[in-house]
Structure formats: C-alpha cells, structure tokens
Amino acid sequence: MKNILVGIFLIALNFTSCTQKKEVQVYEDELGMKLIVKGENFIINGMNWDYFPIGTNYAFSIWQKPDAFIKTALHNEMTLLKEMGVNTIRVYTGIQPKWITYIYEKYGIYTMLNHSFGRYGYSHNGKWIPATDYDNKNAQEALLSEIEIMAKEYKNTPGLLLYLLGNENNYGLFWSGAETEDFPDDENEKKKIGETRGRALYKLMNKAAIKIKSLDKNHPVAICNGDVLYIDIVAEECKDVDIYGTNMYRGKSFDVAFETVKNKLNKPILFTEFGADAYNAIENKEDQKMQAFYMVENWKEIYQNAYGLKKAQNSIGGFTFQFSDGWWKYKQDYNLNVQDTVSTWANGGYALDFVKGKDNMNEEWFGICAKGKTDQKGFYQLKPRAAYYALQEVHKLNPLNKESNQHKIINHFNKININNALTKALTITTKK
C-alpha cells in the first residue's frame, strides 16, 4: 500500500508540474498573440527609463549609489511613472535583482531586463573590445557566458517580466559608436553586411535565447532589432526567440510593420523604442505639442493591432522613448551641462519639422519629461511635457478588455486633447 501511495503522489506531483502555468508567457490562438502574466492578459505600457543627472553620461550608474539615494530617486521617478499608467520599464543589466523586486512591490511596475549583447563592445580576458565581431569565437564565448550568468542571477526575481537581447545591434554593424547616425543608402552594401556580419549576430542571439530558456522557463526572451532590417535572416536564424522587439522611428505611423512581423516571423511584435523628440528643427525651439502628437498616434496603432481586435493581432505593447531628456547624447563626453539643439540625423517620417536635405532629429530632446538642475544631494527635478499628460490618457484604456473593439479604441483616442495636455504641462509645477 505504501508503494502505491507513493506512486500516486509522484503521478499527482508530475501532473501539477506539467500543468503549472508559466509566470509570463506568450499565448497564441486564432485571435492572435498576447502576453499573459500570472494568468491575466497583459499589454505592455512601457517606458525606456534611466537616471542620468545633468553633467553625467553613460559612465554614471545609479545602482552604484547608496541604497538611501536609490530609494529617493526611485520614489521621484516611479511615482510619476505609476501615475502615468506605465506598468513596465526597460532597464539595462547593472540593476541588481533586489531593485527590480523593490520597484515591482512598491510601485507595481515590472522590468524588462536588457542585455546589450555586444552592441557597444565586450570584455575578453579583462580587455575591452570596442567593436563586436559576432563570428569571432572569443566574442561568442564571452557573450554567451554573460548571458548564462545573467539568467542564473535574475531567473527567480519577482518583478522581472522578460529578457531583451541587444539594442538595434543590426545598426551597430554599420556604425562605429552608440550615437545615432544617418543610415547608408546603398542597398547592395546593406545586404552584403547582413550576410557577412548580421547572420552571425542572429545565430548567436538564438543560442543566447536557448541558453536563457534552459535556465529560466518562466520569462520570455525578445531580441531588439533596428526596424525590420534583416528580418528575413531573423526568420531563418532566430526560431527560438519568443518576441520580435524593434526600435522603430517612422513618424506618425508604423505602417505595415505589424503585418510584416506576423507574416515573416509569426511572432508577437514589441516596440522596444519609438517616439519623437520635443525640439522643432525648423522653428529652433521646444515643441511639446508636436512630440505629443506623434506619441499618441503611435500608441493608437499599438493598441489597434493587439490580440482579438481583427487587425494584425500580434502587438503586445511598447516602450516609449524616453522618460527624461539625455543631455549627454550628442557627442556623449563633453558639453554635458548643456542641452544641445544639434540635429544629428534626418527622418522624413516626422514631417512637422522635416526639410529635405537637413537633419531634424534631436537626440537630447526625446524625454517626455524635461530635466532640471541637480541639487547638492544629487537629485534632479522633472517637468512633465505635454506628451506625459497625453500618454496618461492613452494608458487609461486597456485594449485587451473583453469589451474592447476598434470603435472603442478610436473613440478613446479621439477624446485625447493634446491642447489640454499642453496646458497642463505649461501650468503644473516641476515634479520632484
């Protein structure tokens, strides 16, 4: 009898483990694709978030500060994000697991953990290699080792939503640094680089995804690609990746991006970066209304293409770029105390301040919050722009509600008044 009872117990235990749902999973049926978190439908109302006081650059790390400083800074920032309706932030590795949990438990905000995957170089035998050749054995071993360490460290972290590999690394195959540049026009050159450099990148990303999923079965893995460049190679080489993440700056509309990803990859699409700067390159001044307009239009498409809404039905959300201005983005290591107004790349999709033959994108003005001076304790003030208040209205809608449909989504967005958002931005005092 004892052996029979033990057998029954083991069968029941095995059945329970097999039927236990993942904490975060990508779900697909005839109505499309969606993210399910702890058994509930989940749309990612995300934000690219960092903490760089004026006068600092990429070398600054809030996570190296004392706990008391971090808690105060997080309170200032996460309170605003929560009030806006943000439920997930995109953060690079360097954040300790305890802070992912702290942000989740105190503010109800998840974290998408981003490993840059050699985008800005990698370390081998204590030496920094500034340009990553993904076909190089040393680079492969170094990156896969980092990925394994990451997955082991973070896999049981409450508040972790998913892993993200890279940051438009396909663009890094062309550019020498992190600063955004105009893209080369030669299509044959693009294709050649895709084959000679890009294919190795995507093969390695797939190996990294397999490694993560062998260690952590509770969190999906996404890659971060620049737009849909080399998506055919992605289709061939990244079959074990769960989510297609993309940094996409097309202006008012993502156009057929949803359908392209659905047809080429049959994967959900996640906009890991998108948005607009708040500086008008024609008028040479801040233009909050212009920024808010593009943001609202982008989010409307993200919601319209969500699960069950009879369009592409593969949109799982996005991460607005970005929460606060980065005063270090232009040139990156000097003029750190000046918010530069130099446009560094051209994008005709942003027609409201585009002139053919001239750059119109201002890297230091993408924040939906303007950044104020740093006080003696090292904290800075934020001044929400019109985009903040407009997106606060956007995120009041859940496109995954059972009652949701295209008519209700369009009606919701039609009621968002950007002029009212601008009035709030100009009258409400600075937040800290």
Secondary structure, 3 states (H helix, E strand, C coil): CHHHHHHHHHHHHHHHHHHCCCCEEEEEECCEEEEEECCEEECEEEEECCCCCCCCCCCCCHHHCCHHHHHHHHHHHHHHHHHHCCCEEEEECCCCHHHHHHHHHHHCCEEEEEECCCCCCEEECCEEECCCCCCCHHHHHHHHHHHHHHHHHHCCCCCEEEEEECCCHHHHCCCCCCCCCCCCCCHHHHHHHHHHHHHHHHHHHHHHHHHHHHHCCCCCEEEEEECCCCHHHHHHHCCCCCEEEEECCCCCCCCCHHHHHHHHHCCCEEEEEECCCCEECCCCEECHHHHHHHHHHHHHHHHHCECCCCCCCCEEEEEECCCECCCCCCCCCCCCCCCCCCCCECCCCCHHHCCCCCCCECHHHCCCEEEEEECCCCCEEEEECHHHHHHHHHCCCCCCCCCCCHHHHHHHHHCCCHHHHHHHHHHCCCEC
